[in-house]
């Protein structure tokens, strides 16, 4: 019999399952997103239960031929990332976004690495908004939904620094008709994004674009993690 392979993973979400078990959504480096049953651990005080927490990279082995696997082995791999306060809320948002958008079984070494780095940046607290925008870009890119920022998607015209633009679900960047009431994304902010320059205007532009680009992937059900953010924290609100 072929020995089960170890997989590097993070817990995205866990919930009670039957009387003694957990149903857990995982993001693995080797197999992408998967759901597993952790049998008999809910009332346990052992290491297995303590490891099955978000924001800690662990290694697991699973069994079963159906989409819902059985968790058979768990061991620590990296120390848990200490998130608290606003950073914790942001981490919960990243987990929910990943859980909602990524299809089951789509493995991505690059997105797994970005997720790991995002948690580290949130814990550092230097700029809590930047890792959110970068992770949103990474997941949109993985899903083939990250648009071009230097030209318009409807006519191929280059983005002008002095222009004003919006986001279309099918076209990507589109020009906004000029006028005294015209509102949108400044062209210079888009060009900063394209150059990897995260100016305040570029961050604001990324937030607008990502919200619109993620809508068709998320559907009509709102993200529960967004409810954790109070108005006074609106700068970092996803």
PEBELQUI-V604697 format. One record per residue. N is the residue number from 0. RES is the residue in three letters. OMEGA is omega in radians with two decimals (none if undefined). BURIAL is b if it has 24 or more other ideal C-beta (glycine too) atoms within 12 Angstrom, else e. Layout:
BEGIN
{{N	RES	OMEGA	BURIAL} {N	RES	OMEGA	BURIAL}}
END
This chain:
BEGIN
{{0	UNK	-3.13	e} {1	UNK	-3.14	e} {2	UNK	3.11	e} {3	UNK	-3.14	e} {4	UNK	3.08	e} {5	UNK	3.11	e} {6	UNK	3.08	b} {7	UNK	-3.00	b} {8	UNK	2.96	b} {9	UNK	3.01	b} {10	UNK	3.07	b} {11	UNK	-3.09	b} {12	UNK	3.03	b} {13	UNK	-3.13	b} {14	UNK	-3.13	e} {15	UNK	3.14	e} {16	UNK	-3.05	e} {17	UNK	-2.99	e} {18	UNK	-2.98	e} {19	UNK	-2.98	e} {20	UNK	3.02	b} {21	UNK	2.92	b} {22	UNK	-2.95	b} {23	UNK	3.02	b} {24	UNK	-3.07	b} {25	UNK	2.96	b} {26	UNK	-3.08	b} {27	UNK	3.10	b} {28	UNK	-3.02	b} {29	UNK	-3.02	b} {30	UNK	-3.11	b} {31	UNK	-3.11	b} {32	UNK	3.07	b} {33	UNK	3.06	b} {34	UNK	-3.13	b} {35	UNK	2.99	b} {36	UNK	3.03	b} {37	UNK	-3.01	b} {38	UNK	2.98	b} {39	UNK	-3.08	e} {40	UNK	-3.05	b} {41	UNK	-3.11	e} {42	UNK	-3.12	e} {43	UNK	3.05	e} {44	UNK	-3.07	e} {45	UNK	-3.11	e} {46	UNK	-3.05	e} {47	UNK	3.14	b} {48	UNK	-3.09	e} {49	UNK	3.12	e} {50	UNK	-3.06	b} {51	UNK	3.14	b} {52	UNK	3.09	b} {53	UNK	2.98	b} {54	UNK	3.05	b} {55	UNK	3.11	b} {56	UNK	-3.14	b} {57	UNK	3.01	b} {58	UNK	-3.08	b} {59	UNK	2.90	b} {60	UNK	-3.13	b} {61	UNK	3.08	b} {62	UNK	3.11	e} {63	UNK	-3.11	e} {64	UNK	3.13	e} {65	UNK	3.13	e} {66	UNK	3.08	e} {67	UNK	-3.07	e} {68	UNK	3.00	b} {69	UNK	3.10	b} {70	UNK	-3.08	b} {71	UNK	-3.12	b} {72	UNK	3.11	b} {73	UNK	3.04	b} {74	UNK	-3.14	e} {75	UNK	3.07	e} {76	UNK	3.06	e} {77	UNK	3.11	e} {78	UNK	3.12	e} {79	UNK	3.10	b} {80	UNK	-3.08	b} {81	UNK	3.10	e} {82	UNK	3.14	b} {83	UNK	3.09	e} {84	UNK	-3.10	e} {85	UNK	3.13	b} {86	UNK	3.10	b} {87	UNK	3.11	b} {88	UNK	3.12	b} {89	UNK	3.09	b} {90	UNK	3.09	b} {91	UNK	3.07	b} {92	UNK	3.13	b} {93	UNK	3.13	b} {94	UNK	-3.12	b} {95	UNK	3.11	b} {96	UNK	3.14	b} {97	UNK	-3.12	b} {98	UNK	-3.10	b} {99	UNK	-2.98	b} {100	UNK	-3.05	b} {101	UNK	3.06	b} {102	UNK	3.12	e} {103	UNK	3.01	e} {104	UNK	3.12	e} {105	UNK	-3.11	b} {106	UNK	3.13	e} {107	UNK	3.08	b} {108	UNK	-3.08	e} {109	UNK	3.13	e} {110	UNK	3.09	b} {111	UNK	3.11	b} {112	UNK	3.11	e} {113	UNK	3.11	b} {114	UNK	3.12	b} {115	UNK	3.13	b} {116	UNK	3.12	e} {117	UNK	3.11	b} {118	UNK	3.13	b} {119	UNK	-3.14	b} {120	UNK	3.10	b} {121	UNK	-3.14	b} {122	UNK	-3.13	b} {123	UNK	3.07	e} {124	UNK	-3.10	e} {125	UNK	3.13	e} {126	UNK	-2.96	e} {127	UNK	-3.11	b} {128	UNK	-3.06	b} {129	UNK	3.13	b} {130	UNK	3.08	b} {131	UNK	-3.14	b} {132	UNK	-3.13	b} {133	UNK	3.11	b} {134	UNK	3.08	b} {135	UNK	3.07	b} {136	UNK	-3.10	b} {137	UNK	-3.11	b} {138	UNK	3.06	b} {139	UNK	3.10	b} {140	UNK	3.13	e} {141	UNK	-3.13	b} {142	UNK	3.12	b} {143	UNK	-3.07	e} {144	UNK	-3.13	b} {145	UNK	-3.03	b} {146	UNK	3.08	b} {147	UNK	-3.06	b} {148	UNK	-3.09	b} {149	UNK	3.08	b} {150	UNK	-3.11	b} {151	UNK	-3.11	b} {152	UNK	-3.08	b} {153	UNK	-3.09	e} {154	UNK	3.11	e} {155	UNK	3.13	e} {156	UNK	3.13	e} {157	UNK	3.08	e} {158	UNK	3.12	b} {159	UNK	-3.10	e} {160	UNK	-3.10	e} {161	UNK	-3.10	e} {162	UNK	3.10	b} {163	UNK	-2.98	b} {164	UNK	3.05	b} {165	UNK	-3.13	b} {166	UNK	3.06	b} {167	UNK	-3.08	e} {168	UNK	-3.12	e} {169	UNK	-3.00	e} {170	UNK	-2.98	e} {171	UNK	-3.13	b} {172	UNK	3.10	b} {173	UNK	3.13	b} {174	UNK	3.04	b} {175	UNK	-3.12	b} {176	UNK	-3.12	e} {177	UNK	3.12	e} {178	UNK	-3.09	e} {179	UNK	-3.12	e} {180	UNK	-3.08	e} {181	UNK	3.11	e} {182	UNK	-3.14	e} {183	UNK	-3.10	b} {184	UNK	3.13	b} {185	UNK	3.12	b} {186	UNK	-3.12	b} {187	UNK	3.10	b} {188	UNK	3.10	b} {189	UNK	3.13	b} {190	UNK	3.06	b} {191	UNK	3.10	b} {192	UNK	-3.14	b} {193	UNK	-3.13	b} {194	UNK	-3.12	e} {195	UNK	-3.13	e} {196	UNK	-3.04	e} {197	UNK	3.05	b} {198	UNK	3.07	e} {199	UNK	3.12	e} {200	UNK	3.12	e} {201	UNK	3.11	b} {202	UNK	3.12	b} {203	UNK	3.11	b} {204	UNK	3.14	b} {205	UNK	3.13	b} {206	UNK	3.12	b} {207	UNK	-3.11	b} {208	UNK	-3.06	b} {209	UNK	3.11	b} {210	UNK	-3.13	b} {211	UNK	-3.10	b} {212	UNK	-3.13	b} {213	UNK	-3.07	b} {214	UNK	-3.12	e} {215	UNK	3.12	e} {216	UNK	-3.11	b} {217	UNK	-3.08	b} {218	UNK	-3.02	e} {219	UNK	-3.11	e} {220	UNK	-3.10	e} {221	UNK	3.08	e} {222	UNK	-3.13	b} {223	UNK	-3.09	e} {224	UNK	3.12	b} {225	UNK	3.14	b} {226	UNK	-3.12	e} {227	UNK	-3.05	e} {228	UNK	3.12	b} {229	UNK	3.14	e} {230	UNK	-3.10	e} {231	UNK	3.11	e} {232	UNK	-3.00	e} {233	UNK	-3.13	e} {234	UNK	-3.09	e} {235	UNK	-3.09	b} {236	UNK	-3.11	e} {237	UNK	none	b}}
END
